[in-house]
Amino acid sequence: MLTPRLACVASAYDLERAELAGLLAGEPGYRVEQVWQGLWERGARPEAMTNLPRTLRERLAAVLPPPFQEVSRSVSHDGRTVKWLWQLPGSARIEAVLMSHRGRSTVCVSSQAGCAMKCGFCATGQMGFTRHLSAGEIIEQVVTAQRAALPRRLGNVVFMGMGEPLANYAQVWTAISQIHGRIGISARHITISTVGVIPGIRRLAREALPVNLAVSLHAARDSLRNQLVPVNRRYPLAALMGACREYLAAKGRRLSFEWALIGGVNDTARDAAELARLALGLPLAAHVNLIPLNPTPAYAARGTRPAGIAAFQAELTDHGVNATVRQNRGTDINAACGQLAARTVTAGPTRVAN
């Protein structure tokens, strides 16, 4: 019989070893280690743990929380980006994206189903907030991607999918600790992206693991940022930069600013000068990631054209800012930055390129 705690866990990866041992009461002790290794080292479901007797596999399958229900798996035309759409218990749906690079892969995970931040140019912000994810539900995305990435190594985890990670701080940090400690991905290869939730940035500064911080800025004056990133009304730029300075004082590691370039909105010489002042005003100058805005159904403005992107980057360089343009990945399957909206799209090839 399951305890109340075990009856409400959302994922097998929410279970601690002692809880798993309780589920295996009556079995030899080494079975607990076999199942634990199967989950965390192989990313296997009970039915695939062929080192276990069939009756035990059936027993585990009956008592462990079921895996995500895959609604769709979409692969980009070049075969190097795959996006999952999963149905969670209830009405919640989430997406995660696996991107393949030379010899390694990166997974972009969701921390919430939907998002409450209401950034109008972001498809997740347009859909609204459904619920927080548990730590195990976050980890399950990583484990699934790790299995799909083979023979490549899953080298990076970025919290840039659906949701605001610092609004679900406790579960996100538990997931990060276990991704680092149990799966073995270095904290320096884990990145948290936030629209600027100041209490979360301050908590992050006190943590021991040196994860990367990316601030989704998108505007460098309050009047414009209030429109693009509504949370700015609660956490305006002066306060946000103060929190960034506290983070740098505690960590001594450069952070990055993310800037989605929107044609005629935030891509002028004035915007570049204002962004440069913020980036260079930190004790360690921030690196700027320029992101060509990707189209979403409910936002009329379009991304800056390639020539405008190059000009904006050049303006920043002239001001002394280190700025790079992020390569769009998976636009053809709505898997690029700002496009995750938990809906089915037409898939490309059925395999991921090696």
SVG drawing of the C-alpha trace seen along z (x, -y; Angstrom):
<svg xmlns="http://www.w3.org/2000/svg" viewBox="-7 -57 42 70">
<polyline fill="none" stroke="black" stroke-width="0.4" points="0.0,0.0 1.4,-3.4 1.9,-6.1 0.2,-9.4 3.6,-10.9 4.2,-8.2 0.6,-8.3 1.0,-12.0 4.5,-12.1 4.4,-13.2 7.4,-11.3 9.6,-8.3 12.4,-10.9 10.7,-12.5 11.4,-9.4 14.3,-9.2 16.2,-6.0 14.6,-5.1 11.1,-5.5 12.1,-3.2 13.3,-0.7 9.9,-0.9 8.3,0.0 10.6,3.0 10.0,4.2 10.5,8.0 13.0,8.0 16.8,8.5 18.6,5.3 20.6,5.4 17.3,5.0 17.0,1.5 20.4,0.6 19.5,2.2 16.4,0.2 18.1,-3.0 20.8,-2.6 18.3,-1.7 16.4,-5.0 19.4,-7.3 22.2,-5.8 20.3,-4.3 17.1,-6.4 15.2,-3.1 11.6,-2.4 10.8,0.8 9.8,2.7 13.2,2.1 15.1,3.3 15.8,6.7 18.1,7.5 15.0,7.7 12.6,10.7 9.5,10.1 7.2,10.2 9.2,7.4 9.2,5.3 5.4,5.7 5.1,4.8 7.2,1.6 5.3,0.6 2.1,0.8 3.3,-1.3 5.7,-3.9 4.3,-7.1 3.8,-6.5 6.2,-8.2 5.2,-11.3 2.6,-10.6 4.2,-11.6 1.7,-13.5 4.1,-14.3 7.8,-14.3 8.8,-16.7 12.2,-16.7 13.6,-19.6 14.4,-19.3 18.1,-19.1 17.5,-16.3 19.5,-18.2 16.6,-19.5 13.9,-17.4 10.9,-18.8 8.7,-16.7 5.2,-17.6 4.1,-15.7 0.7,-15.4 1.0,-15.4 -1.7,-14.1 -4.6,-16.5 -4.7,-19.1 -1.1,-20.3 1.2,-20.0 4.9,-20.8 7.6,-20.8 11.3,-20.2 13.9,-20.6 17.0,-18.6 19.6,-20.4 22.6,-18.4 26.0,-20.0 29.4,-18.6 29.9,-15.7 27.5,-16.8 23.9,-17.9 21.9,-20.5 18.4,-20.1 16.2,-23.1 13.8,-22.1 10.5,-23.5 10.1,-24.4 6.3,-25.2 3.4,-24.3 2.7,-27.6 4.0,-30.9 2.6,-33.8 5.1,-36.4 2.9,-37.5 5.7,-38.6 3.6,-39.3 6.2,-38.2 6.6,-34.7 4.2,-31.9 4.4,-30.4 3.6,-33.8 0.6,-34.0 -0.8,-30.7 -0.8,-31.7 0.1,-29.7 -1.2,-26.2 1.0,-24.8 4.5,-24.4 6.5,-21.2 7.9,-19.0 11.7,-18.4 11.1,-14.9 9.2,-16.2 12.0,-18.5 14.6,-15.7 12.5,-13.3 12.9,-15.8 16.7,-15.6 16.7,-11.8 14.5,-11.4 16.8,-13.8 19.9,-12.0 18.6,-8.7 17.6,-10.3 21.0,-12.0 23.0,-8.8 25.6,-8.2 26.3,-11.9 26.8,-13.1 24.2,-15.3 26.5,-18.1 24.3,-21.1 21.0,-21.8 19.3,-25.1 16.2,-26.3 14.9,-28.3 11.8,-26.3 8.3,-26.9 7.9,-28.9 9.9,-31.2 12.4,-29.0 12.9,-31.4 9.1,-31.5 9.4,-27.7 12.6,-28.0 12.5,-25.1 11.6,-22.5 14.1,-23.9 17.0,-24.0 16.2,-20.4 16.2,-19.3 19.5,-21.1 21.2,-19.5 20.2,-16.1 21.0,-16.7 24.5,-17.7 24.9,-15.0 23.1,-12.0 23.2,-12.4 26.7,-14.0 26.2,-17.1 28.5,-19.9 26.9,-22.9 28.9,-25.1 27.0,-23.5 23.6,-24.3 22.0,-27.7 19.0,-29.3 17.2,-32.0 15.0,-34.5 13.0,-37.6 14.4,-39.2 12.7,-37.8 14.9,-39.5 14.3,-37.4 15.3,-34.3 18.5,-35.9 19.4,-36.7 18.7,-33.2 20.7,-31.9 23.7,-34.0 23.7,-32.1 23.8,-28.6 27.0,-26.6 26.7,-25.2 28.1,-27.6 25.3,-27.5 25.1,-30.1 22.6,-33.0 21.0,-34.6 18.7,-37.6 16.1,-38.0 16.4,-41.8 14.9,-42.8 14.8,-46.5 17.1,-48.8 14.7,-51.5 11.8,-51.0 9.1,-52.5 9.8,-50.0 10.6,-47.1 7.3,-47.6 5.6,-46.8 7.7,-43.9 8.4,-42.3 5.5,-43.2 7.3,-41.9 9.5,-45.0 6.7,-47.0 7.4,-45.0 11.2,-44.7 12.4,-47.7 15.8,-47.9 17.6,-49.8 16.6,-47.1 17.3,-44.3 20.8,-45.7 21.4,-45.9 20.5,-42.2 22.8,-41.4 25.7,-43.2 24.9,-41.2 25.1,-38.0 28.4,-39.0 29.8,-40.0 28.9,-36.5 29.8,-34.4 32.5,-36.4 31.2,-34.9 30.0,-36.8 26.3,-36.7 24.6,-37.2 21.8,-39.4 19.4,-37.9 17.9,-40.3 15.2,-39.3 15.5,-41.7 12.1,-43.1 11.9,-45.1 11.4,-48.8 10.9,-48.2 14.2,-47.5 16.8,-47.4 17.8,-51.1 21.1,-52.8 19.5,-54.3 18.6,-50.8 22.1,-49.5 23.6,-52.5 21.2,-51.9 22.0,-48.1 25.7,-48.8 25.5,-51.1 23.8,-48.3 26.1,-45.6 29.3,-47.6 28.0,-49.0 28.4,-45.7 31.6,-44.7 32.1,-42.0 30.6,-43.3 27.7,-41.1 27.8,-39.1 24.9,-39.8 23.1,-37.1 21.2,-38.6 18.2,-36.5 16.3,-37.2 12.6,-37.2 10.8,-34.1 7.2,-34.4 4.4,-33.6 0.6,-33.6 -0.5,-36.4 2.3,-38.9 2.1,-41.1 5.6,-42.5 8.4,-40.6 12.0,-40.0 14.7,-42.4 16.0,-41.6 19.5,-40.1 21.1,-43.4 19.5,-45.1 20.8,-42.4 24.3,-42.8 24.1,-46.6 22.9,-46.3 25.7,-43.8 28.2,-46.3 26.8,-49.1 27.3,-47.0 30.8,-46.1 31.6,-49.7 30.6,-50.4 32.9,-47.7 30.2,-45.0 30.9,-41.3 27.7,-40.3 26.9,-37.2 23.9,-36.3 22.3,-33.1 21.7,-30.7 18.0,-29.8 17.4,-26.1 14.1,-24.3 12.1,-27.2 10.5,-24.9 8.9,-22.9 8.2,-25.8 11.0,-24.8 13.1,-28.0 13.3,-30.6 9.9,-32.0 7.9,-29.5 7.0,-26.8 3.2,-26.7 2.4,-23.1 0.7,-22.4 1.3,-19.8 3.2,-20.7 4.1,-18.8 7.2,-16.8 10.2,-16.6 12.4,-13.5 11.8,-10.8 15.4,-10.4 17.9,-12.7 21.1,-13.2 24.2,-11.8"/>
</svg>
